[in-house]
Amino acid sequence: MKSTRNKRWRFVTVLGGILLLLSLLAACGSGTTSIPTRPTAVSTPTSTPTSQVTASSLVGSYATTITQADIPQGSLALPGHWMITFEKYGLYAVFLEGFAHSAATYKVKQNQVTIINDATCIDFGQSEGTPGISTGTGTYTWTLNGKILTLKAVYDPCSPRELVLSTHPWVKQD
C-alpha cells in the first residue's frame, strides 16, 4: 500500500513540472500545438528534451480512439480517446481523454521514431529485463499521408504502448 501511495505522490509532484515545461514551450513559441491542460498525474521523462529542433513532418498532435474491443484480455492498455504530441524539441506527450498520461523524449531517423524513457512504461515495469534496450524505449516506423499517421512497431517491449500507438491510424490535429 505504501508503494502505491509513493507512486501516486510522485505522479502528483511531477505533474507540476510537466505543466510548467509545456507552458514554457508554448511561451517560447514552440508552435501552435494545442495540448489539453486539465491536471492529472504523470511522470516526466528521465531524459531531457534536446535543444536541437527536430526537422520532421512528424511534429504535431494526433488523435485516435481505442475501443474495449481493441484490447486483449489481460492487457494494461486503456480504451478511450488518445492524443499524442511530438514537439519540435524532442518531447513526446500522451493524453487519454484530455488528461496527461505519459511523457518521454523521442528521436526521428528517416522513417523511424524511437520513443525514449516513456514514464508510464517505466513505472509499470512494461520493459524491464530487456537486454540492450533502455527501459521505456520503443521504435516504430511511421508514414504520414496527408493528415493520417500510421505507426508500426519495429520493437517495443511495452505492450500497452504498442497497442495504443499501432492499432489504428492517427489523425493530425493541427
CYANA upper distance limits for C-alpha pairs under 8 A (distance plus 0.5 A):
  1 MET  CA      5 ARG  CA      6.83
  2 LYS  CA      6 ASN  CA      6.62
  3 SER  CA      7 LYS  CA      6.71
  4 THR  CA      8 ARG  CA      6.69
  5 ARG  CA      9 TRP  CA      6.59
  6 ASN  CA     10 ARG  CA      6.58
  7 LYS  CA     11 PHE  CA      6.63
  8 ARG  CA     12 VAL  CA      6.74
  8 ARG  CA     41 ALA  CA      7.87
  9 TRP  CA     13 THR  CA      6.71
 10 ARG  CA     14 VAL  CA      6.54
 10 ARG  CA     43 SER  CA      7.86
 11 PHE  CA     15 LEU  CA      6.68
 11 PHE  CA     41 ALA  CA      5.11
 11 PHE  CA     42 VAL  CA      5.42
 11 PHE  CA     43 SER  CA      5.87
 12 VAL  CA     16 GLY  CA      7.85
 12 VAL  CA     40 THR  CA      7.80
 12 VAL  CA     41 ALA  CA      5.47
 12 VAL  CA     42 VAL  CA      7.58
 13 THR  CA     17 GLY  CA      8.00
 14 VAL  CA     18 ILE  CA      7.02
 14 VAL  CA     41 ALA  CA      7.95
 14 VAL  CA     42 VAL  CA      7.14
 14 VAL  CA     43 SER  CA      6.07
 14 VAL  CA     44 THR  CA      6.85
 15 LEU  CA     19 LEU  CA      6.72
 15 LEU  CA     39 PRO  CA      7.84
 15 LEU  CA     40 THR  CA      7.29
 15 LEU  CA     41 ALA  CA      6.08
 15 LEU  CA     42 VAL  CA      6.21
 15 LEU  CA     43 SER  CA      7.27
 15 LEU  CA     44 THR  CA      8.21
 16 GLY  CA     20 LEU  CA      6.54
 17 GLY  CA     21 LEU  CA      6.57
 17 GLY  CA     44 THR  CA      8.11
 18 ILE  CA     22 LEU  CA      6.65
 18 ILE  CA     43 SER  CA      8.50
 18 ILE  CA     44 THR  CA      6.91
 19 LEU  CA     23 SER  CA      6.55
 19 LEU  CA     37 THR  CA      7.87
 20 LEU  CA     24 LEU  CA      6.59
 21 LEU  CA     25 LEU  CA      6.66
 22 LEU  CA     26 ALA  CA      6.67
 23 SER  CA     27 ALA  CA      6.57
 24 LEU  CA     28 CYS  CA      6.58
 25 LEU  CA     29 GLY  CA      7.04
 25 LEU  CA     30 SER  CA      5.76
 26 ALA  CA     30 SER  CA      5.89
 26 ALA  CA     31 GLY  CA      7.42
 26 ALA  CA     32 THR  CA      8.33
 30 SER  CA     87 GLU  CA      8.10
 30 SER  CA     88 LYS  CA      7.65
 32 THR  CA    174 ASP  CA      7.93
 33 THR  CA     60 GLY  CA      6.81
 33 THR  CA     61 SER  CA      6.91
 33 THR  CA     85 THR  CA      8.39
 33 THR  CA    174 ASP  CA      6.98
 34 SER  CA     61 SER  CA      7.98
 34 SER  CA    174 ASP  CA      8.15
 35 ILE  CA     85 THR  CA      8.43
 36 PRO  CA     95 PHE  CA      8.41
 36 PRO  CA     98 GLY  CA      5.95
 36 PRO  CA     99 PHE  CA      7.36
 36 PRO  CA    100 ALA  CA      8.38
 37 THR  CA     98 GLY  CA      8.10
 37 THR  CA     99 PHE  CA      7.77
 37 THR  CA    100 ALA  CA      8.35
 38 ARG  CA     98 GLY  CA      7.36
 38 ARG  CA     99 PHE  CA      6.34
 38 ARG  CA    100 ALA  CA      8.23
 39 PRO  CA     99 PHE  CA      7.00
 39 PRO  CA    100 ALA  CA      7.61
 40 THR  CA     99 PHE  CA      6.36
 40 THR  CA    100 ALA  CA      6.39
 40 THR  CA    101 HIS  CA      8.25
 41 ALA  CA    100 ALA  CA      7.47
 41 ALA  CA    101 HIS  CA      7.83
 42 VAL  CA    100 ALA  CA      6.77
 42 VAL  CA    101 HIS  CA      6.20
 42 VAL  CA    102 SER  CA      6.07
 42 VAL  CA    103 ALA  CA      7.98
 42 VAL  CA    119 ALA  CA      8.07
 42 VAL  CA    120 THR  CA      7.96
 43 SER  CA    102 SER  CA      6.96
 43 SER  CA    103 ALA  CA      7.32
 43 SER  CA    119 ALA  CA      5.88
 43 SER  CA    120 THR  CA      7.48
 44 THR  CA    102 SER  CA      7.88
 44 THR  CA    103 ALA  CA      6.12
 44 THR  CA    104 ALA  CA      7.40
 44 THR  CA    119 ALA  CA      6.53
 45 PRO  CA    103 ALA  CA      6.00
 45 PRO  CA    104 ALA  CA      4.92
 45 PRO  CA    105 THR  CA      7.04
 45 PRO  CA    117 ASN  CA      6.30
 45 PRO  CA    118 ASP  CA      6.55
 45 PRO  CA    119 ALA  CA      5.88
 46 THR  CA    104 ALA  CA      8.02
 46 THR  CA    117 ASN  CA      6.56
 46 THR  CA    119 ALA  CA      7.84
 47 SER  CA    104 ALA  CA      8.11
 47 SER  CA    105 THR  CA      7.32
 47 SER  CA    116 ILE  CA      8.35
 47 SER  CA    117 ASN  CA      7.42
 48 THR  CA    105 THR  CA      7.41
 49 PRO  CA     89 TYR  CA      6.41
 49 PRO  CA     90 GLY  CA      5.55
 49 PRO  CA     91 LEU  CA      5.90
 49 PRO  CA    105 THR  CA      6.42
 50 THR  CA     89 TYR  CA      6.02
 50 THR  CA     90 GLY  CA      6.11
 50 THR  CA     91 LEU  CA      8.45
 51 SER  CA     89 TYR  CA      6.61
 52 GLN  CA     89 TYR  CA      6.51
 52 GLN  CA     90 GLY  CA      8.39
 53 VAL  CA     88 LYS  CA      5.81
 53 VAL  CA     89 TYR  CA      5.43
 53 VAL  CA     90 GLY  CA      7.88
 54 THR  CA     59 VAL  CA      8.11
 54 THR  CA     88 LYS  CA      5.40
 54 THR  CA     89 TYR  CA      6.42
 54 THR  CA     90 GLY  CA      6.99
 54 THR  CA    107 LYS  CA      8.38
 54 THR  CA    108 VAL  CA      8.09
 55 ALA  CA     59 VAL  CA      8.46
 55 ALA  CA     88 LYS  CA      7.70
 56 SER  CA    108 VAL  CA      7.94
 57 SER  CA    144 LEU  CA      8.32
 58 LEU  CA     86 PHE  CA      7.36
 58 LEU  CA    144 LEU  CA      7.91
 59 VAL  CA     85 THR  CA      7.91
 59 VAL  CA     86 PHE  CA      5.36
 59 VAL  CA     87 GLU  CA      6.16
 59 VAL  CA     88 LYS  CA      6.27
 60 GLY  CA     85 THR  CA      6.13
 60 GLY  CA     86 PHE  CA      5.84
 60 GLY  CA     87 GLU  CA      6.91
 60 GLY  CA    172 LYS  CA      7.44
 60 GLY  CA    173 GLN  CA      7.91
 60 GLY  CA    174 ASP  CA      7.01
 61 SER  CA     83 MET  CA      7.32
 61 SER  CA     84 ILE  CA      6.14
 61 SER  CA     85 THR  CA      4.73
 61 SER  CA     86 PHE  CA      6.93
 61 SER  CA    172 LYS  CA      6.24
 61 SER  CA    173 GLN  CA      5.90
 61 SER  CA    174 ASP  CA      6.87
 62 TYR  CA     83 MET  CA      5.96
 62 TYR  CA     84 ILE  CA      5.84
 62 TYR  CA     85 THR  CA      6.90
 62 TYR  CA    149 LEU  CA      8.20
 62 TYR  CA    170 TRP  CA      6.00
 62 TYR  CA    171 VAL  CA      5.60
 62 TYR  CA    172 LYS  CA      4.78
 62 TYR  CA    173 GLN  CA      5.87
 63 ALA  CA     81 HIS  CA      7.66
 63 ALA  CA     82 TRP  CA      6.08
 63 ALA  CA     83 MET  CA      4.83
 63 ALA  CA     84 ILE  CA      7.03
 63 ALA  CA    170 TRP  CA      5.74
 63 ALA  CA    171 VAL  CA      5.76
 63 ALA  CA    172 LYS  CA      7.11
 63 ALA  CA    173 GLN  CA      7.38
 64 THR  CA     81 HIS  CA      6.49
 64 THR  CA     82 TRP  CA      5.88
 64 THR  CA     83 MET  CA      7.06
 64 THR  CA    168 HIS  CA      7.36
 64 THR  CA    169 PRO  CA      7.35
 64 THR  CA    170 TRP  CA      5.56
 64 THR  CA    171 VAL  CA      7.06
 65 THR  CA     79 PRO  CA      7.87
 65 THR  CA     80 GLY  CA      6.09
 65 THR  CA     81 HIS  CA      4.95
 65 THR  CA     82 TRP  CA      6.32
 65 THR  CA    168 HIS  CA      8.15
 66 ILE  CA     70 ASP  CA      6.78
 66 ILE  CA     71 ILE  CA      8.41
 66 ILE  CA     78 LEU  CA      8.05
 66 ILE  CA     79 PRO  CA      5.32
 66 ILE  CA     80 GLY  CA      5.81
 66 ILE  CA     81 HIS  CA      7.03
 66 ILE  CA     82 TRP  CA      7.83
 66 ILE  CA    164 VAL  CA      7.30
 66 ILE  CA    167 THR  CA      8.21
 66 ILE  CA    168 HIS  CA      8.14
 67 THR  CA     71 ILE  CA      7.61
 67 THR  CA     79 PRO  CA      5.37
 67 THR  CA     80 GLY  CA      6.75
 68 GLN  CA     78 LEU  CA      8.11
 68 GLN  CA     79 PRO  CA      5.86
 70 ASP  CA     79 PRO  CA      8.46
 70 ASP  CA    167 THR  CA      7.96
 71 ILE  CA     75 SER  CA      7.00
 71 ILE  CA     77 ALA  CA      7.15
 71 ILE  CA     78 LEU  CA      8.07
 71 ILE  CA     79 PRO  CA      7.99
 71 ILE  CA    163 LEU  CA      8.14
 75 SER  CA    159 SER  CA      8.28
 75 SER  CA    160 PRO  CA      7.13
 76 LEU  CA    160 PRO  CA      6.21
 77 ALA  CA    159 SER  CA      8.46
 77 ALA  CA    160 PRO  CA      4.98
 77 ALA  CA    161 ARG  CA      7.75
 77 ALA  CA    163 LEU  CA      7.56
 77 ALA  CA    164 VAL  CA      7.54
 78 LEU  CA    160 PRO  CA      8.48
 80 GLY  CA     96 LEU  CA      7.08
 80 GLY  CA     97 GLU  CA      6.80
 81 HIS  CA     96 LEU  CA      6.36
 81 HIS  CA     97 GLU  CA      5.66
 81 HIS  CA     98 GLY  CA      8.39
 82 TRP  CA     94 VAL  CA      7.82
 82 TRP  CA     95 PHE  CA      6.19
 82 TRP  CA     96 LEU  CA      5.16
 82 TRP  CA     97 GLU  CA      6.74
 82 TRP  CA     98 GLY  CA      8.19
 83 MET  CA     94 VAL  CA      6.32
 83 MET  CA     95 PHE  CA      5.53
 83 MET  CA     96 LEU  CA      7.00
 83 MET  CA     98 GLY  CA      8.12
 84 ILE  CA     92 TYR  CA      7.66
 84 ILE  CA     93 ALA  CA      6.22
 84 ILE  CA     94 VAL  CA      5.08
 84 ILE  CA     95 PHE  CA      6.84
 85 THR  CA     91 LEU  CA      8.47
 85 THR  CA     92 TYR  CA      6.09
 85 THR  CA     93 ALA  CA      5.70
 85 THR  CA     94 VAL  CA      7.03
 86 PHE  CA     90 GLY  CA      7.47
 86 PHE  CA     91 LEU  CA      6.58
 86 PHE  CA     92 TYR  CA      5.26
 86 PHE  CA     93 ALA  CA      7.34
 86 PHE  CA    106 TYR  CA      8.39
 87 GLU  CA     91 LEU  CA      5.67
 87 GLU  CA     92 TYR  CA      6.77
 90 GLY  CA    105 THR  CA      5.88
 90 GLY  CA    106 TYR  CA      5.74
 90 GLY  CA    107 LYS  CA      6.95
 91 LEU  CA    103 ALA  CA      7.93
 91 LEU  CA    104 ALA  CA      6.61
 91 LEU  CA    105 THR  CA      5.04
 91 LEU  CA    106 TYR  CA      6.72
 92 TYR  CA    103 ALA  CA      6.17
 92 TYR  CA    104 ALA  CA      5.61
 92 TYR  CA    105 THR  CA      5.79
 92 TYR  CA    106 TYR  CA      6.69
 92 TYR  CA    115 ILE  CA      8.11
 93 ALA  CA    100 ALA  CA      8.01
 93 ALA  CA    101 HIS  CA      8.23
 93 ALA  CA    102 SER  CA      6.44
 93 ALA  CA    103 ALA  CA      4.92
 93 ALA  CA    104 ALA  CA      6.95
 94 VAL  CA    100 ALA  CA      6.61
 94 VAL  CA    101 HIS  CA      5.85
 94 VAL  CA    102 SER  CA      5.61
 94 VAL  CA    103 ALA  CA      6.65
 95 PHE  CA     99 PHE  CA      5.63
 95 PHE  CA    100 ALA  CA      4.95
 95 PHE  CA    101 HIS  CA      5.41
 95 PHE  CA    102 SER  CA      7.55
 96 LEU  CA    100 ALA  CA      7.03
 96 LEU  CA    101 HIS  CA      6.47
101 HIS  CA    120 THR  CA      7.88
102 SER  CA    118 ASP  CA      7.23
102 SER  CA    119 ALA  CA      6.23
102 SER  CA    120 THR  CA      5.88
103 ALA  CA    118 ASP  CA      6.30
103 ALA  CA    119 ALA  CA      6.26
103 ALA  CA    120 THR  CA      8.03
104 ALA  CA    115 ILE  CA      7.05
104 ALA  CA    116 ILE  CA      6.32
104 ALA  CA    117 ASN  CA      6.04
104 ALA  CA    118 ASP  CA      5.00
104 ALA  CA    119 ALA  CA      6.77
105 THR  CA    115 ILE  CA      6.47
105 THR  CA    116 ILE  CA      5.71
105 THR  CA    117 ASN  CA      7.33
105 THR  CA    118 ASP  CA      7.93
106 TYR  CA    113 VAL  CA      7.23
106 TYR  CA    114 THR  CA      5.93
106 TYR  CA    115 ILE  CA      4.92
106 TYR  CA    116 ILE  CA      6.04
107 LYS  CA    113 VAL  CA      6.16
107 LYS  CA    114 THR  CA      5.82
107 LYS  CA    115 ILE  CA      7.30
107 LYS  CA    116 ILE  CA      8.39
108 VAL  CA    112 GLN  CA      6.26
108 VAL  CA    113 VAL  CA      4.95
108 VAL  CA    114 THR  CA      6.98
109 LYS  CA    113 VAL  CA      6.92
111 ASN  CA    141 THR  CA      5.98
111 ASN  CA    142 TRP  CA      6.03
111 ASN  CA    143 THR  CA      7.44
112 GLN  CA    139 THR  CA      7.30
112 GLN  CA    140 TYR  CA      6.01
112 GLN  CA    141 THR  CA      4.82
112 GLN  CA    142 TRP  CA      6.50
113 VAL  CA    139 THR  CA      6.25
113 VAL  CA    140 TYR  CA      5.88
113 VAL  CA    141 THR  CA      6.78
113 VAL  CA    142 TRP  CA      7.56
114 THR  CA    137 THR  CA      7.43
114 THR  CA    138 GLY  CA      6.18
114 THR  CA    139 THR  CA      4.77
114 THR  CA    140 TYR  CA      6.88
115 ILE  CA    136 GLY  CA      8.23
115 ILE  CA    137 THR  CA      5.85
115 ILE  CA    138 GLY  CA      5.81
115 ILE  CA    139 THR  CA      6.79
116 ILE  CA    134 SER  CA      8.06
116 ILE  CA    136 GLY  CA      6.65
116 ILE  CA    137 THR  CA      4.91
116 ILE  CA    138 GLY  CA      7.32
117 ASN  CA    121 CYS  CA      8.40
117 ASN  CA    122 ILE  CA      7.53
117 ASN  CA    134 SER  CA      7.52
117 ASN  CA    135 THR  CA      6.47
117 ASN  CA    136 GLY  CA      4.80
117 ASN  CA    137 THR  CA      5.83
118 ASP  CA    122 ILE  CA      6.76
118 ASP  CA    135 THR  CA      8.34
118 ASP  CA    136 GLY  CA      5.07
118 ASP  CA    137 THR  CA      6.92
119 ALA  CA    123 ASP  CA      6.59
119 ALA  CA    136 GLY  CA      7.31
120 THR  CA    124 PHE  CA      6.68
120 THR  CA    136 GLY  CA      8.30
121 CYS  CA    125 GLY  CA      6.52
121 CYS  CA    126 GLN  CA      5.58
121 CYS  CA    127 SER  CA      7.10
121 CYS  CA    135 THR  CA      8.25
121 CYS  CA    136 GLY  CA      5.65
121 CYS  CA    158 CYS  CA      6.46
121 CYS  CA    161 ARG  CA      8.03
122 ILE  CA    126 GLN  CA      6.85
122 ILE  CA    127 SER  CA      7.25
122 ILE  CA    128 GLU  CA      8.12
122 ILE  CA    135 THR  CA      6.52
122 ILE  CA    136 GLY  CA      5.64
126 GLN  CA    136 GLY  CA      7.89
126 GLN  CA    157 PRO  CA      7.03
126 GLN  CA    158 CYS  CA      5.25
126 GLN  CA    159 SER  CA      7.54
127 SER  CA    135 THR  CA      5.96
127 SER  CA    136 GLY  CA      6.29
127 SER  CA    137 THR  CA      8.24
127 SER  CA    157 PRO  CA      5.43
127 SER  CA    158 CYS  CA      5.84
128 GLU  CA    135 THR  CA      6.49
130 THR  CA    134 SER  CA      8.29
130 THR  CA    135 THR  CA      8.20
130 THR  CA    157 PRO  CA      7.86
133 ILE  CA    137 THR  CA      7.28
136 GLY  CA    157 PRO  CA      8.36
136 GLY  CA    158 CYS  CA      7.44
137 THR  CA    156 ASP  CA      7.40
137 THR  CA    157 PRO  CA      8.25
137 THR  CA    158 CYS  CA      8.49
138 GLY  CA    153 ALA  CA      8.17
138 GLY  CA    154 VAL  CA      8.33
138 GLY  CA    155 TYR  CA      6.24
138 GLY  CA    156 ASP  CA      4.73
138 GLY  CA    157 PRO  CA      7.34
138 GLY  CA    158 CYS  CA      7.87
139 THR  CA    153 ALA  CA      6.65
139 THR  CA    154 VAL  CA      5.96
139 THR  CA    155 TYR  CA      5.83
139 THR  CA    156 ASP  CA      6.68
140 TYR  CA    151 LEU  CA      6.51
140 TYR  CA    152 LYS  CA      5.74
140 TYR  CA    153 ALA  CA      4.84
140 TYR  CA    154 VAL  CA      5.51
140 TYR  CA    155 TYR  CA      7.41
140 TYR  CA    156 ASP  CA      8.48
141 THR  CA    151 LEU  CA      6.25
141 THR  CA    152 LYS  CA      5.80
141 THR  CA    153 ALA  CA      6.99
141 THR  CA    154 VAL  CA      7.08
142 TRP  CA    149 LEU  CA      7.38
142 TRP  CA    150 THR  CA      6.06
142 TRP  CA    151 LEU  CA      5.14
142 TRP  CA    152 LYS  CA      7.02
143 THR  CA    149 LEU  CA      6.23
143 THR  CA    150 THR  CA      5.86
143 THR  CA    151 LEU  CA      7.38
144 LEU  CA    148 ILE  CA      6.05
144 LEU  CA    149 LEU  CA      4.99
144 LEU  CA    150 THR  CA      7.02
145 ASN  CA    149 LEU  CA      7.11
147 LYS  CA    171 VAL  CA      6.01
147 LYS  CA    172 LYS  CA      5.35
147 LYS  CA    173 GLN  CA      8.45
148 ILE  CA    169 PRO  CA      6.83
148 ILE  CA    170 TRP  CA      6.14
148 ILE  CA    171 VAL  CA      5.38
148 ILE  CA    172 LYS  CA      6.84
149 LEU  CA    169 PRO  CA      6.16
149 LEU  CA    170 TRP  CA      5.40
149 LEU  CA    171 VAL  CA      6.75
149 LEU  CA    172 LYS  CA      7.63
150 THR  CA    166 SER  CA      7.60
150 THR  CA    168 HIS  CA      7.98
150 THR  CA    169 PRO  CA      5.32
150 THR  CA    170 TRP  CA      6.85
151 LEU  CA    165 LEU  CA      6.79
151 LEU  CA    166 SER  CA      5.67
151 LEU  CA    169 PRO  CA      7.70
152 LYS  CA    165 LEU  CA      8.29
152 LYS  CA    166 SER  CA      5.92
153 ALA  CA    162 GLU  CA      7.09
153 ALA  CA    166 SER  CA      7.36
156 ASP  CA    161 ARG  CA      8.49
156 ASP  CA    162 GLU  CA      6.86
158 CYS  CA    162 GLU  CA      6.82
159 SER  CA    163 LEU  CA      6.63
160 PRO  CA    164 VAL  CA      6.78
161 ARG  CA    165 LEU  CA      6.47
162 GLU  CA    166 SER  CA      6.31
162 GLU  CA    167 THR  CA      8.37
163 LEU  CA    167 THR  CA      6.00
164 VAL  CA    168 HIS  CA      8.30
